[in-house]
Amino acid sequence: MPAPRLLPLTIAAMIALLSVKTVALVRSALADDAITTAPSATAEPAKRERVHAPATGGGVNAAAPGVLRPGAAAGAAVAKAVPEPAPVSDSERALLLDLRARRTELDAREAALQSREQVLAAAEHRIAARVDELTGLQGRIEALEKAREQREAANWQGLVKLYEGMKPRDAAAIFNDLDMPVLLEVIDRMKESKAAPILAAMQPERARQVTADLAQKRLRTTAVSEPGAAASSAPSAHGG
């Protein structure tokens, strides 16, 4: 009967097809293994050659021109992997230039301020030294003026004692012919008990003149020493 023969034929066909696929898979596996082992076999001599070969200028192996070393290949791969920076636009470039100019201006202004502060500090130092010098000079001048006043007072006091020791009539005869500025200084320093008899013995006109000038002298002295007191006493002197 023809029907039972189809089964063995189908089984045989399936076995043949399976054999063909198995051979194809084995060949593909062998090809992949050869491709995988080929770079390692090629890289191993290159690595060994790189280790034992002498270094040449520029870091390129002279014995194997045209052969790319693994390190160079890795660097090229990294360089390709790093993205290039985005281009800067005109507005961003203008902003950066403006910021740089502003920074330069601020640095220049800060340097100018520091220089000005240094100049001011030096000027203040000189002024302080000058003030100290003038203060010392003022103290020496005041000391000299005080010493002069003391010597002058001592000289006038000697004349005062001289005329106070004389008889009133004899002193009056001298005072009648004495210069008025000197006479005023002497009488102003004399005791009232000693000056009164001398004025009484002087010529009447000369005595009146001495009295008036002496009053004006004392009024000016009071005005210099005590301005308020001189102002309050001025109407009474005018009224007298």
C-alpha positions as CSV (number, residue, x, y, z in Angstrom):
1,M,0.0,0.0,0.0
2,P,1.5,3.4,-0.9
3,A,0.3,5.3,2.3
4,P,2.6,3.7,4.8
5,R,5.8,4.7,2.8
6,L,5.3,8.5,3.3
7,L,6.4,8.4,7.0
8,P,9.9,7.1,6.4
9,L,10.4,9.6,3.6
10,T,9.3,12.5,5.8
11,I,11.6,11.3,8.7
12,A,14.5,11.1,6.3
13,A,13.9,14.5,4.9
14,M,13.8,16.0,8.4
15,I,17.1,14.3,9.3
16,A,18.8,15.7,6.2
17,L,17.5,19.2,6.9
18,L,18.7,18.9,10.5
19,S,22.2,17.8,9.4
20,V,22.5,20.8,7.0
21,K,21.5,23.2,9.8
22,T,24.0,21.6,12.2
23,V,26.9,21.9,9.7
24,A,26.0,25.6,9.1
25,L,25.9,26.3,12.8
26,V,29.3,24.6,13.3
27,R,30.9,26.6,10.5
28,S,29.5,29.9,11.8
29,A,30.9,29.1,15.3
30,L,34.3,28.3,13.9
31,A,34.3,31.5,11.9
32,D,33.4,33.6,15.0
33,D,36.1,31.9,17.0
34,A,38.7,32.7,14.4
35,I,37.6,36.4,14.3
36,T,37.8,36.7,18.1
37,T,41.3,35.1,18.4
38,A,42.8,37.0,15.4
39,P,42.9,40.5,17.1
40,S,44.4,39.0,20.3
41,A,47.0,37.1,18.3
42,T,47.8,40.3,16.4
43,A,47.8,42.5,19.4
44,E,50.1,40.2,21.4
45,P,53.1,40.6,19.1
46,A,52.4,44.3,18.8
47,K,52.3,44.7,22.5
48,R,55.5,42.6,22.9
49,E,57.1,44.7,20.2
50,R,56.1,48.0,21.9
51,V,57.6,46.8,25.2
52,H,60.9,45.7,23.9
53,A,61.4,48.2,21.0
54,P,63.5,51.3,21.8
55,A,61.7,54.6,22.1
56,T,61.9,56.9,19.1
57,G,61.0,60.5,18.6
58,G,57.4,61.5,18.7
59,G,56.3,58.2,20.5
60,V,55.8,56.3,17.1
61,N,57.1,52.7,16.6
62,A,59.6,53.0,13.8
63,A,59.9,49.3,13.3
64,A,56.2,48.9,12.5
65,P,55.0,51.9,10.4
66,G,51.4,52.0,9.7
67,V,50.5,49.8,12.6
68,L,48.1,51.5,15.1
69,R,49.0,50.7,18.7
70,P,46.3,49.7,21.2
71,G,46.8,52.9,23.3
72,A,46.6,55.1,20.2
73,A,43.5,53.2,19.1
74,A,41.9,53.7,22.6
75,G,42.8,57.5,22.5
76,A,41.3,57.8,19.1
77,A,38.2,56.1,20.3
78,V,37.9,58.4,23.3
79,A,38.5,61.4,21.1
80,K,35.7,60.3,18.9
81,A,33.5,59.6,21.8
82,V,33.9,63.1,23.4
83,P,31.4,65.5,21.8
84,E,32.7,68.8,20.4
85,P,31.8,72.0,22.3
86,A,28.9,73.9,21.0
87,P,29.8,77.0,19.0
88,V,29.6,80.3,20.8
89,S,27.0,82.7,19.4
90,D,27.7,86.4,18.7
91,S,25.6,87.6,21.6
92,E,27.4,85.3,24.0
93,R,30.7,86.4,22.7
94,A,29.7,90.1,23.1
95,L,28.6,89.4,26.6
96,L,31.9,87.7,27.5
97,L,33.9,90.6,26.0
98,D,31.7,93.1,28.0
99,L,32.3,91.1,31.2
100,R,36.0,91.0,30.5
101,A,36.2,94.8,29.9
102,R,34.1,95.4,33.0
103,R,36.5,93.2,35.1
104,T,39.5,95.1,33.7
105,E,37.8,98.4,34.5
106,L,37.1,97.3,38.1
107,D,40.6,96.1,38.6
108,A,42.0,99.4,37.4
109,R,39.6,101.3,39.7
110,E,40.6,99.2,42.6
111,A,44.3,99.8,41.9
112,A,43.6,103.5,41.7
113,L,41.7,103.5,45.0
114,Q,44.5,101.6,46.7
115,S,47.1,104.1,45.3
116,R,44.9,107.0,46.5
117,E,44.6,105.4,50.0
118,Q,48.4,105.1,50.2
119,V,48.8,108.7,49.2
120,L,46.2,109.9,51.8
121,A,47.9,107.7,54.5
122,A,51.3,109.3,53.7
123,A,49.7,112.8,53.7
124,E,48.1,112.1,57.1
125,H,51.4,110.9,58.4
126,R,53.1,114.0,57.3
127,I,50.4,116.3,58.7
128,A,50.5,114.5,62.0
129,A,54.3,114.9,62.2
130,R,53.9,118.6,61.2
131,V,51.2,119.1,63.9
132,D,53.5,117.6,66.5
133,E,56.3,119.8,65.4
134,L,54.2,122.9,65.5
135,T,52.9,121.9,68.9
136,G,56.4,121.6,70.2
137,L,57.4,124.9,68.6
138,Q,54.3,126.6,70.2
139,G,55.3,125.2,73.6
140,R,58.9,126.6,73.2
141,I,57.6,130.0,72.1
142,E,55.2,130.2,75.1
143,A,58.0,129.2,77.4
144,L,60.3,131.9,75.9
145,E,57.5,134.5,76.1
146,K,56.8,133.6,79.7
147,A,60.5,133.9,80.5
148,R,60.6,137.3,78.7
149,E,57.6,138.6,80.6
150,Q,59.2,137.4,83.9
151,R,62.5,139.3,83.0
152,E,60.6,142.4,82.0
153,A,58.5,142.3,85.2
154,A,61.6,141.9,87.2
155,N,63.2,144.9,85.5
156,W,60.1,147.0,86.1
157,Q,59.9,145.9,89.6
158,G,63.4,147.1,90.2
159,L,62.5,150.6,89.0
160,V,59.4,150.5,91.1
161,K,61.3,149.7,94.2
162,L,63.8,152.4,93.4
163,Y,61.1,155.1,93.1
164,E,59.1,153.8,96.0
165,G,62.2,154.2,98.2
166,M,62.7,157.9,97.2
167,K,61.1,160.9,98.8
168,P,57.7,161.8,97.1
169,R,59.0,165.3,96.1
170,D,62.2,163.9,94.5
171,A,60.3,161.2,92.6
172,A,57.7,163.8,91.5
173,A,60.5,166.0,90.0
174,I,61.7,163.1,88.0
175,F,58.2,162.0,86.9
176,N,57.5,165.5,85.6
177,D,60.1,165.0,82.9
178,L,59.9,161.2,82.4
179,D,58.6,159.8,79.1
180,M,54.9,159.0,79.5
181,P,55.0,155.2,78.5
182,V,57.8,154.6,81.0
183,L,56.0,156.7,83.6
184,L,52.8,154.8,83.2
185,E,54.5,151.4,83.5
186,V,56.2,152.5,86.7
187,I,53.2,154.1,88.4
188,D,50.9,151.2,87.4
189,R,53.2,148.8,89.3
190,M,53.6,151.0,92.4
191,K,51.6,150.6,95.5
192,E,48.8,153.1,95.8
193,S,50.2,154.3,99.2
194,K,53.5,155.1,97.5
195,A,52.1,156.5,94.2
196,A,49.6,159.0,95.8
197,P,52.1,161.3,97.5
198,I,54.2,161.4,94.3
199,L,51.2,162.3,92.1
200,A,50.3,165.0,94.7
201,A,53.8,166.5,94.4
202,M,53.8,166.5,90.6
203,Q,52.7,169.4,88.4
204,P,48.9,169.4,88.3
205,E,48.6,169.2,84.4
206,R,51.1,166.4,84.4
207,A,49.3,164.5,87.1
208,R,46.0,164.8,85.3
209,Q,47.5,163.5,82.1
210,V,49.1,160.6,83.9
211,T,45.8,159.7,85.6
212,A,43.9,159.8,82.3
213,D,46.4,157.7,80.5
214,L,46.7,155.2,83.3
215,A,42.9,154.7,83.3
216,Q,42.9,154.1,79.6
217,K,45.8,151.6,79.9
218,R,44.1,149.7,82.6
219,L,40.8,149.7,80.6
220,R,42.6,148.2,77.6
221,T,44.2,145.6,79.8
222,T,40.9,144.6,81.2
223,A,39.3,144.4,77.8
224,V,42.0,142.0,76.6
225,S,41.9,139.8,79.6
226,E,38.1,139.9,80.2
227,P,36.0,141.1,77.2
228,G,32.7,140.7,79.1
229,A,33.8,142.7,82.1
230,A,35.2,145.5,79.8
231,A,32.0,145.7,77.9
232,S,29.9,146.0,81.1
233,S,32.3,148.6,82.6
234,A,32.6,150.7,79.4
235,P,29.3,152.8,79.9
236,S,30.2,153.8,83.4
237,A,33.6,154.9,82.3
238,H,32.0,156.9,79.5
239,G,29.5,158.4,81.8
240,G,32.2,159.5,84.2
